């Protein structure tokens, strides 16, 4: 792969399609906010959408400029500062988001494999699609089972947490852990309500279908000839491939996953990397700028976000 080849692909981008693709990619963040409103409650009442939007934008902006998934803690911290909801309750609701995301993405991966004629033994890099599905399925099934257990038997969960922590840590620390678990259980409360579960499922589909559609438009913008199922495949592979964040904004990780995934569809490395870099940078800028604008409007500062990381580390 030569730099001149990458530049040639970037130079020939169809800009109308590219702008539409980035617009759809950015739309996923407001859709996430609507979903979050169904998940997160304060004293039993839904929270206003605008503060949740600002918290969402700030959180994803932080993901773009830091590593280690600190943006998740920043989003919960911003929600606490802007709405008064407990930090641990916000974290619990984000954990539920991730479970719904995982289930949705596994379904997309299964559809992409079926539509593309790929078997479970198809290799992507050094791992097979079947193994990716099994590992992700096991992780999300375990997370869902744990969440349902906490929601179904909250008193027993708190009693067990209290008993275990008192044995292994000082009393003051134990009380802190129990209080945190109480907050997390509150954040999982949406799982008790069938109507909210249906709504969260619908908006999870909306988030990821919009994301996949943005990739499909991106393919067209960069002249990549690939079936619609390739957008579902890349959406799923990217989500699983960047589950652990090693670099700010996933730079490097994103491009590597795009390259090995598009190779399944006989897309050359130069064209795949050109698409990945252009799409990645195009999607990076809007939410980063919106997050900085929300940070300013909320009268918070970048220095304040260190407190969020401290709470997460604690």
C-alpha positions in Angstrom: 0.0 0.0 0.0 1.5 3.3 -1.1 0.7 6.8 0.2 0.1 8.0 -3.4 -2.6 5.3 -3.8 -4.3 6.4 -0.7 -4.2 10.0 -1.8 -5.7 9.0 -5.2 -8.7 7.4 -3.6 -9.2 10.4 -1.3 -9.0 12.8 -4.2 -11.7 11.0 -6.1 -14.2 11.0 -3.2 -17.8 11.8 -4.1 -18.3 14.6 -1.7 -22.1 14.7 -1.6 -22.3 11.1 -0.6 -19.5 11.6 1.9 -21.2 14.5 3.6 -24.4 12.4 3.8 -22.5 9.5 5.3 -20.9 11.7 7.9 -24.3 13.3 8.6 -25.9 9.9 9.3 -22.9 8.8 11.4 -23.4 12.0 13.5 -27.1 11.3 13.8 -26.4 8.2 15.9 -25.4 10.4 18.8 -28.8 12.1 19.2 -30.4 8.7 18.7 -28.3 7.4 21.6 -29.5 10.3 23.7 -33.2 9.4 23.1 -32.4 5.8 24.0 -30.6 6.9 27.2 -33.7 8.9 28.3 -35.6 5.6 28.4 -32.9 4.0 30.5 -32.0 6.7 33.0 -34.4 8.0 35.6 -34.0 10.4 38.6 -36.3 9.6 41.5 -38.5 7.6 39.1 -38.9 10.4 36.6 -37.4 10.7 33.0 -34.7 13.2 32.7 -34.9 16.2 30.2 -33.5 15.4 26.8 -31.3 18.5 26.4 -29.0 17.9 29.4 -28.7 14.3 28.4 -27.7 15.4 24.9 -25.0 17.6 26.4 -23.7 14.7 28.6 -23.7 12.4 25.6 -21.8 14.9 23.4 -19.3 15.6 26.2 -18.8 11.9 26.8 -18.1 11.0 23.2 -15.9 14.0 22.8 -13.9 12.8 25.7 -13.6 9.3 24.1 -12.1 11.0 21.0 -9.4 12.8 23.0 -8.6 10.2 25.6 -8.0 6.5 25.8 -9.2 3.6 28.0 -12.9 4.3 27.6 -12.7 7.2 30.0 -15.5 8.8 28.0 -18.1 6.4 29.5 -17.2 7.8 33.0 -17.1 11.3 31.7 -20.7 10.9 30.3 -22.0 9.6 33.6 -20.2 12.4 35.4 -21.6 15.1 33.1 -25.1 13.6 33.6 -24.6 13.9 37.4 -23.5 17.5 37.1 -26.3 18.5 34.7 -29.2 16.6 36.1 -28.4 15.6 39.6 -28.7 11.8 38.9 -26.3 9.6 40.9 -23.0 8.8 39.1 -23.4 5.1 39.8 -27.0 5.1 38.5 -25.8 6.7 35.2 -23.0 4.1 35.0 -25.6 1.3 35.5 -27.7 2.7 32.6 -24.7 2.9 30.4 -23.9 -0.8 31.2 -27.5 -1.7 30.1 -26.8 0.3 26.9 -23.8 -1.9 26.2 -25.7 -5.1 26.7 -28.4 -4.0 24.2 -25.7 -2.8 21.8 -24.0 -6.2 22.0 -27.2 -8.1 21.3 -28.0 -5.9 18.3 -24.5 -6.2 16.9 -24.5 -9.9 17.2 -27.7 -10.0 15.2 -26.2 -7.8 12.6 -23.1 -10.0 12.4 -25.3 -13.1 11.9 -27.2 -11.4 9.1 -24.0 -10.2 7.4 -22.6 -13.7 7.6 -25.7 -15.3 6.1 -26.1 -12.7 3.4 -22.5 -12.8 2.5 -22.2 -16.5 2.5 -19.5 -16.6 5.2 -19.1 -19.6 7.4 -18.1 -19.6 11.0 -14.6 -20.7 10.0 -14.0 -17.5 7.9 -10.9 -15.8 9.2 -10.8 -12.1 9.8 -7.2 -11.3 10.6 -6.1 -14.1 13.0 -9.5 -15.0 14.4 -12.6 -16.6 12.8 -16.1 -15.0 12.6 -17.5 -17.9 14.6 -15.1 -17.4 17.4 -15.8 -13.7 17.5 -19.5 -14.4 17.7 -19.1 -17.0 20.5 -16.8 -14.8 22.6 -19.0 -11.8 22.2 -22.2 -13.8 22.8 -20.8 -15.4 26.0 -19.7 -12.0 27.3 -23.0 -10.3 26.7 -25.1 -13.2 27.9 -23.1 -13.2 31.1 -23.6 -9.4 31.5 -27.3 -9.7 30.8 -27.7 -12.6 33.3 -25.9 -10.6 36.0 -28.0 -7.5 35.3 -31.2 -9.5 35.5 -30.1 -11.1 38.7 -29.4 -7.7 40.3 -32.7 -6.4 39.1 -34.7 -9.4 40.2 -33.1 -9.9 43.6 -31.8 -6.4 44.6 -32.0 -7.0 48.4 -30.1 -10.3 48.1 -27.5 -8.8 45.8 -26.9 -5.9 48.3 -26.8 -8.3 51.2 -24.2 -10.5 49.5 -22.2 -7.5 48.5 -22.2 -6.2 52.1 -21.2 -9.6 53.5 -18.4 -10.1 51.0 -16.9 -6.6 51.2 -17.0 -6.5 55.0 -14.8 -9.6 55.0 -12.2 -8.2 52.7 -12.0 -4.5 53.3 -12.5 -1.8 56.0 -16.0 -0.9 57.0 -15.9 2.6 55.4 -14.8 1.1 52.0 -17.5 -1.6 52.3 -20.2 1.1 52.8 -18.9 2.9 49.7 -19.0 -0.3 47.6 -22.6 -1.1 48.8 -23.7 2.5 48.0 -22.2 2.2 44.5 -24.0 -1.1 43.9 -27.2 0.5 45.0 -26.7 3.1 42.4 -25.9 0.6 39.7 -29.1 -1.4 40.6 -31.0 1.8 40.2 -29.5 2.3 36.7 -30.6 -1.2 35.8 -34.2 -0.4 36.7 -35.3 -0.1 33.1 -35.1 -3.9 32.8 -38.1 -4.2 35.1 -40.4 -2.4 32.6 -41.4 -4.3 29.5 -42.4 -1.1 27.7 -39.1 0.5 28.3 -37.3 -2.6 27.2 -39.2 -2.5 23.9 -38.4 1.2 23.4 -34.7 0.6 24.2 -34.6 -2.3 21.8 -36.2 -0.1 19.0 -33.7 2.8 19.6 -30.8 0.4 19.7 -31.8 -0.9 16.3 -32.2 2.7 15.1 -28.7 3.6 16.3 -26.9 0.8 14.7 -28.9 0.7 11.4 -28.1 4.4 11.0 -24.5 3.6 11.6 -24.5 0.8 9.1 -26.3 3.0 6.5 -23.5 5.6 7.0 -20.9 3.0 6.1 -22.9 2.0 3.1 -22.9 5.6 1.9 -19.3 5.9 2.7 -18.5 2.9 0.5 -20.3 4.6 -2.4 -18.4 7.8 -1.7 -15.1 6.1 -2.0 -16.1 3.9 -5.0 -16.0 0.7 -3.0 -18.2 -2.0 -4.6 -19.5 -4.1 -1.8 -23.0 -5.5 -0.9 -25.2 -3.9 1.7 -24.3 -6.7 4.1 -20.7 -5.5 4.1 -21.9 -2.4 6.0 -23.5 -4.6 8.7 -20.3 -6.7 8.8 -18.1 -3.7 9.2 -20.4 -2.1 11.8 -20.2 -5.3 14.0 -16.5 -5.9 13.5 -15.7 -2.3 14.4 -17.8 -2.3 17.6 -16.1 -5.5 18.8 -12.7 -4.5 17.5 -12.6 -1.3 19.5 -14.3 -2.7 22.6 -11.0 -2.1 24.4 -9.7 1.4 23.6 -5.9 1.7 23.1 -5.7 5.1 21.5 -7.6 8.4 21.6 -10.4 8.3 19.2 -9.5 4.7 18.3 -7.1 6.0 15.7 -5.1 3.0 14.3 -7.6 0.5 15.7 -10.4 1.7 13.5 -8.3 1.7 10.3 -6.9 -1.8 11.0 -10.4 -3.3 11.6 -11.6 -1.6 8.3 -8.7 -3.0 6.4 -9.1 -6.7 7.5 -12.9 -6.6 7.3 -13.1 -5.1 3.8 -10.5 -7.7 2.6 -13.3 -10.2 3.0 -15.0 -8.4 0.1 -11.8 -8.2 -2.1 -11.3 -4.5 -1.4 -7.7 -3.6 -1.8 -5.7 -2.4 1.2 -5.1 1.1 -0.3 -8.8 1.7 -1.0 -9.9 0.3 2.4 -7.4 2.4 4.4 -8.4 5.5 2.4 -12.0 4.9 3.2 -11.2 4.2 6.9 -9.1 7.3 7.4 -11.5 9.6 5.5 -14.6 8.3 7.2 -12.9 8.2 10.6 -11.7 11.7 10.5 -15.0 12.9 9.0 -16.9 11.3 11.9 -14.4 12.4 14.5 -14.7 16.2 13.9 -18.5 16.8 14.3 -19.0 15.0 17.7 -15.7 16.4 19.0 -16.7 20.0 18.2 -20.3 19.4 19.5 -18.9 18.0 22.7 -16.6 21.0 23.2 -19.5 23.3 22.6 -21.7 21.3 25.1 -18.8 21.5 27.6 -18.7 25.2 27.3 -22.4 25.6 27.4 -22.6 23.5 30.6 -20.0 25.7 32.2 -17.7 22.8 32.7 -14.0 22.7 31.8 -11.7 20.0 30.5 -10.0 20.0 33.9 -13.3 19.1 35.6 -13.4 15.9 33.6 -10.4 14.5 35.6 -12.9 14.1 38.5 -14.9 11.8 36.3 -11.9 9.6 35.6 -11.0 9.6 39.3 -14.6 8.4 40.1 -14.3 5.7 37.5 -10.9 4.5 38.7 -12.2 4.5 42.3 
